[in-house]
């Protein structure tokens, strides 16, 4: 476990170990839960489908495309759970493949028109 105080900055870094220099990382989704086995019931999205959901989230410049750096502030669940678990999903894409997920950014679904 990693112990932090409420509102303390949490810094994360993901690194893709590959000899292929033409690959890049994209942080797609990071979700937190008080249950390490359930990331669906009581969850808090920090970033979802490339869309930032937490105002404290920010990315940091990296000279390497196979390295993703980001941070957010530690938070507390309503029921004041003593532990919070995180799961992040990252995409690996070919560098300069502008049709890949890494270059699409935030994917917010548009609502369907339910009128007759």
N, C-alpha and C positions, 0 to 999 in steps of 0.2 A: 504493500500500500504506500501511497504517497500522501502525506498529511499536509494540508494547507488550511489557511484561515479564510473565513468568508470575505468575499470581495478581493482576495489576493489574485494577482495575475497568474494564470496557468499558461505556460509556454509549451508548445508541442512542436515536434519536428518529425517528419516522415522522410525516409531516404529509400530510394529504389536502388537496390544493388544489382547492377547489370553492366555488362561490358558494352552494350549498345548505347552510344552517346546520343542517339536520335530519339530517345524516349523521354517523356515528361510526365509529371504527376499533377493531378487536379483533385483538390479536396471537394468531394461531392456532398457528403452528409456526415455530420457528427451529432450523435444523440446521446443523452445522458439518462440514466435510470437508477433508482435505488435498488433494483433487483438485477443481479448480473446475468440472469437467465431469461429475463423478459424485457425486451426493448420495444414493446408495443402498448402496454397498459398505461403505466404512469411514466411518461417520458417528457423530456425537455429537449427540443431541437436547438442546437447552436447554429447549425447550418443544414439546410435541407434542399436537395436537388440543385446545389450550387447557390442557393439563395440564403443570405445571411438572415438569421432569425433572432440573434442576440446582438444587441447594440454594442456590446463590449468586444465582439469578435473582430479581429483584424489579421490580415496576412502581413508577412514581412518579406521584403525583397530577398531573393536568393540568386546568386550568379549562376547557379546550377539548376537546370530544369528538372532534374531528377530528385530535387530536394524541395519539400513543402514545409514552410514555417508559418505558424499562426499562434494566436493567443486569444484568451477570453478571461473574464473574471469569474472566480469561483462563486457559486450560488448555492442556495439552500432550497430543498423541496418544501412544499407547504407543510407536510407532516413531519418535517424536521428529521429526516432519516440521517443516521450517522455516517453512512457511506453512500457514495455516488459512483456509479460505474459508467464508463464511456465506451462507445463503439463508433469508429469512424470508417467511412467508406471512401476510398480514393480510386480514381481512374488513372490508368496508364495509357498514354496515347503516343502516337508517332508525332515527333516534333514537326511543325509546319503542315500538319494535316488539318486544315481549317474546317473540315467537315466532322472532325472527331468531337467527342464529348468535352474534351479539355478546352476547346475554343468556343463552346456554346454558352458558357457562363450560367447564369441563373435561368432555370427552366421552371417558370411558374405556369401552372395549368390555367387555362382560361375557362371560366364557367360557361356551361351550356345554357342556351336560351330555352327556357321551359314554357314559353308562351305558346298558345295554340296557333 
